[in-house]
């Protein structure tokens, strides 16, 4: 299968192409290059040929001959979304919808969209499922719901979208991110020997390892069409619902000599437990291989191998908000987040 993956220079995007290539798929990447500087270690055997292009500039001609698209190139996470909400909507909602429409026009048969469990926002009544009404609390999460809403009607006999609502990702990646909860706590435990929580850690968060997300994508691409056609899947494992304080306790246990303390109840009201029964029951070949403890141990091993320093942990390339603020401050990208023209 000829697969186009957007965001191949990102946290998940750097891990997915090697898996697809190993399974005999032909992979082309697209990435605008905001996070090129964020390279933590040499951890991939194969890389995909990547087109250096903003998704808002993709053309029908770019998609000729493509059979499937995996779309993950958006502005990632809630702090980044709040940096410039208008641009977040422009890229994450309008840009993604435009890409889906172009894909359909170009004859692309499958469109796998990286959504997020953050669409559930605040949920207090047990485990949420794919049928639970969404309750997004941020621009980032709201855009995910808009894309799901607007791409769903495009589905027909020739165009099959699939929406993957990923739990909060964790784990090692060459294009590392330290602005997601378990990875951030692991970095603190390694560099400072202390995890000092500013909240009581009571909110619930579902976690899923980056490689399990990639596994789910591969399974969705290779599944019979009728199983994934216009379907939403929560991506993860029900056993990997944790309170934030439990994540901190696991990390502190894995990293020797790490001190752990908690604060008062925080102002962030986002809390949700998620059911992953649908994906584990219906998607052939999918089962999560990782839990928080195994992921924390993986990060400890990586940090040990590369002798990671605090300067590396704090570097802008590993935190989406820091890197975008740098690109804006140095006028390398303009007010619309396009690369500034030189000369």
C-alpha positions in Angstrom: 0.0 0.0 0.0 1.2 3.5 -0.8 0.9 5.5 2.4 1.4 9.2 3.0 2.2 10.0 6.6 2.0 13.7 7.7 4.2 14.8 10.6 7.0 12.3 9.9 9.5 14.6 11.8 7.4 14.5 15.0 7.2 12.4 18.1 4.9 9.7 16.6 5.7 10.4 13.0 9.3 9.3 13.4 8.3 5.9 14.8 5.5 5.0 12.4 7.3 4.8 9.0 9.8 2.1 10.0 6.9 -0.1 11.0 5.1 0.4 7.8 8.2 -0.1 5.7 9.0 -3.3 7.5 5.6 -4.6 6.6 6.2 -3.9 2.9 4.3 -0.6 2.5 5.6 2.3 0.5 5.8 5.4 2.6 6.1 9.1 1.8 6.2 11.7 4.5 5.2 15.3 4.8 6.4 17.7 7.4 6.9 21.4 7.7 10.0 21.1 9.8 9.1 23.0 13.0 10.7 20.3 15.2 13.8 19.3 13.2 16.0 20.3 16.1 14.4 17.8 18.5 16.5 14.7 18.0 17.4 12.8 21.2 19.0 9.6 20.0 19.4 7.4 16.9 16.5 5.0 17.2 15.1 4.2 13.8 16.5 1.8 11.2 14.5 3.3 8.3 13.3 6.8 7.5 10.7 7.8 4.9 11.3 10.2 2.0 9.7 13.4 3.3 8.2 16.3 1.5 9.1 19.5 3.3 5.7 21.2 3.1 3.0 22.7 5.3 -0.2 20.7 5.2 -2.1 23.8 4.3 -0.1 23.9 1.0 -0.7 20.3 0.0 -2.1 19.9 -3.5 -4.1 17.2 -5.3 -0.9 16.5 -7.3 1.0 15.7 -4.1 -1.6 13.0 -3.4 -1.6 11.3 -6.8 -1.1 7.5 -6.5 -1.5 7.5 -2.7 -3.8 4.8 -1.3 -3.9 5.8 2.3 -3.1 8.9 4.4 -2.2 8.9 8.1 -2.7 12.4 9.3 -1.0 13.5 12.5 0.6 16.9 11.5 -1.1 19.4 13.6 -0.2 21.8 16.4 0.2 19.4 19.3 -1.2 19.7 22.9 -3.2 22.2 24.8 -0.5 24.9 25.7 0.5 25.2 22.1 -3.2 25.5 21.1 -3.6 28.4 23.6 -0.5 30.1 22.2 -2.5 31.2 19.1 -6.0 29.7 19.1 -6.9 31.3 15.7 -3.9 29.6 14.0 -4.7 26.3 15.9 -8.1 26.3 14.3 -6.6 27.3 10.9 -4.2 24.4 10.9 -5.8 21.7 13.1 -9.4 22.1 11.9 -9.5 23.9 8.5 -6.1 22.4 7.4 -7.1 18.9 8.3 -10.5 19.1 6.7 -9.0 20.5 3.5 -6.5 17.6 3.4 -9.3 15.1 3.8 -11.3 16.7 0.9 -8.2 16.8 -1.3 -7.5 13.1 -0.4 -11.0 12.2 -1.5 -10.7 14.2 -4.7 -7.3 12.5 -5.5 -8.8 9.0 -5.0 -7.2 8.2 -1.7 -9.2 5.3 -0.3 -8.3 5.4 3.4 -7.8 8.4 5.7 -6.6 7.6 9.3 -6.9 10.7 11.5 -5.1 11.1 14.8 -7.7 12.4 17.2 -7.4 12.4 21.0 -9.1 11.2 24.2 -8.8 14.9 25.3 -12.1 15.4 23.4 -13.8 13.9 26.5 -12.6 16.8 28.7 -14.3 16.4 32.0 -16.0 13.1 32.6 -17.1 11.9 36.0 -19.5 9.1 35.3 -17.4 6.0 34.9 -15.5 5.1 31.8 -16.2 7.0 28.6 -16.7 5.2 25.3 -16.7 6.2 21.7 -20.4 6.9 22.1 -20.0 9.3 25.1 -20.8 12.9 24.2 -17.6 14.9 23.8 -16.8 17.7 26.1 -13.6 19.5 24.9 -12.1 22.0 27.2 -9.4 23.5 25.0 -8.9 24.8 21.4 -6.7 21.7 20.7 -9.5 19.3 21.8 -12.2 21.3 20.2 -10.5 21.1 16.8 -10.3 17.3 17.1 -14.1 17.2 17.5 -14.6 19.6 14.6 -12.5 17.4 12.3 -14.3 14.3 13.3 -17.6 16.0 12.7 -16.7 17.5 9.3 -14.8 14.5 7.8 -17.4 11.9 8.8 -19.9 13.1 6.1 -17.2 12.7 3.4 -17.3 8.9 3.8 -18.6 6.9 0.9 -17.9 3.7 -1.0 -14.6 5.1 -2.2 -13.4 7.1 0.9 -13.0 5.5 4.3 -12.0 7.8 7.2 -11.0 6.3 10.6 -10.7 8.4 13.7 -8.1 7.3 16.3 -8.7 8.9 19.7 -5.3 8.3 21.3 -4.8 8.3 25.0 -2.0 10.5 26.4 1.1 9.2 24.7 4.3 8.3 26.5 7.6 6.5 25.8 10.9 7.0 24.0 11.1 8.4 20.5 14.1 9.9 18.5 12.0 13.0 18.1 11.4 13.1 21.8 8.7 15.1 23.6 9.1 16.1 27.3 5.9 18.1 27.4 3.6 15.1 28.0 3.0 13.8 31.5 5.0 10.6 32.0 7.9 11.7 29.8 8.1 15.0 31.7 8.0 13.3 35.1 10.7 10.8 34.0 12.9 13.7 32.8 12.5 15.5 36.1 13.3 12.3 38.0 16.5 11.8 36.0 17.8 15.3 36.0 16.7 16.6 39.4 16.1 13.4 41.4 12.8 15.0 42.5 9.2 15.1 41.3 7.5 18.0 43.0 3.8 17.9 42.0 2.0 21.3 42.1 -1.4 19.5 42.4 -2.7 16.5 44.4 -2.5 14.4 41.2 -6.1 13.2 41.6 -7.3 13.6 37.9 -7.6 10.5 35.8 -5.5 10.2 32.6 -5.5 7.2 30.2 -2.0 6.5 28.8 -0.8 4.7 25.7 2.8 4.1 24.5 3.8 5.7 21.3 4.6 2.3 19.8 1.2 1.1 20.7 -0.4 4.0 18.8 1.8 3.1 15.8 0.6 -0.5 16.1 -3.0 0.6 16.1 -2.4 2.7 13.0 -0.9 -0.2 11.1 -3.8 -2.5 12.2 -6.3 0.1 11.0 -4.6 0.4 7.6 -4.5 -3.3 7.1 -7.9 -4.2 8.6 -10.9 -5.1 6.3 -12.6 -1.9 5.2 -15.9 -2.7 6.8 -14.3 -2.8 10.3 -12.7 0.7 10.1 -15.0 2.5 7.7 -16.0 5.8 9.3 -15.3 4.4 12.8 -14.0 6.0 15.9 -11.6 4.0 18.1 -10.2 5.0 21.5 -6.6 3.9 21.3 -5.1 2.3 24.4 -5.9 -0.3 27.1 -8.5 0.1 29.9 -5.9 -1.2 32.4 -3.7 1.9 31.6 -6.1 4.4 33.1 -4.1 6.1 35.9 -4.5 8.9 38.4 -1.7 11.5 37.7 -0.4 10.7 41.2 -0.1 7.0 40.3 2.0 7.9 37.2 4.3 10.0 39.4 4.6 7.2 42.0 5.5 4.7 39.2 8.2 7.0 37.8 9.6 7.7 41.2 9.8 4.0 41.9 11.7 3.3 38.6 14.2 6.1 39.0 16.5 5.4 42.0 16.7 8.1 44.7 13.8 10.2 43.3 11.9 12.2 45.9 8.2 12.7 45.4 5.8 15.3 46.9 2.3 16.5 46.1 0.5 19.9 46.3 -3.1 21.0 46.7 -6.0 20.2 44.4 -5.1 21.8 41.0 -7.1 24.2 38.8 -7.0 21.8 35.8 -10.4 20.2 35.8 -9.8 17.7 33.0 -10.3 14.2 34.2 -11.5 11.1 32.4 -11.3 7.3 32.5 -11.6 5.7 29.1 -12.9 2.3 27.9 -10.8 0.8 25.2 -13.0 -2.3 24.7 -13.9 -1.5 21.2 -10.4 -1.4 19.7 -9.3 -4.4 21.6 -12.4 -6.4 20.5 -12.9 -5.3 16.9 -9.5 -4.2 15.4 -7.7 -7.3 14.2 -4.2 -7.6 15.6 -4.3 -4.8 18.2 -3.3 -5.2 21.8 -1.3 -2.8 23.9 2.2 -4.1 24.7 3.2 -1.4 27.1 2.1 0.0 30.5 3.4 2.9 32.5 6.0 1.0 34.4 7.6 -0.6 31.3 7.6 2.8 29.6 9.3 4.5 32.6 12.0 1.7 32.5 12.5 2.3 28.8 13.1 6.0 29.4 15.5 5.3 32.3 17.5 3.0 30.0 17.5 5.6 27.2 18.6 8.4 29.5 21.3 6.2 30.9 22.6 5.2 27.5 22.8 8.8 26.2 23.9 10.3 29.5 21.1 12.9 29.3 21.8 16.2 30.9 19.4 18.8 32.3 20.3 21.1 29.4 19.1 18.5 27.0 15.9 17.8 29.0 15.1 21.5 29.0 16.1 22.2 25.4 13.4 23.9 23.3 13.3 21.2 20.6 11.7 18.7 23.0 8.8 21.0 24.1 6.4 22.1 21.5 5.5 25.4 23.1 9.1 26.4 23.7 10.1 25.7 20.1 7.2 27.6 18.5 7.8 30.6 20.8 11.4 30.5 19.6 10.5 30.4 16.0 8.0 33.3 16.5 10.5 35.4 18.5 13.3 35.0 15.9 10.8 35.7 13.1 11.5 32.4 11.4 7.8 31.8 11.1 5.2 34.6 10.5 2.0 35.4 12.3 0.2 32.6 10.4 2.9 30.1 11.3 4.2 29.8 7.7 8.0 29.9 7.3 9.1 33.5 6.7 10.5 34.1 3.2 14.2 34.9 3.1 15.7 37.8 1.3 
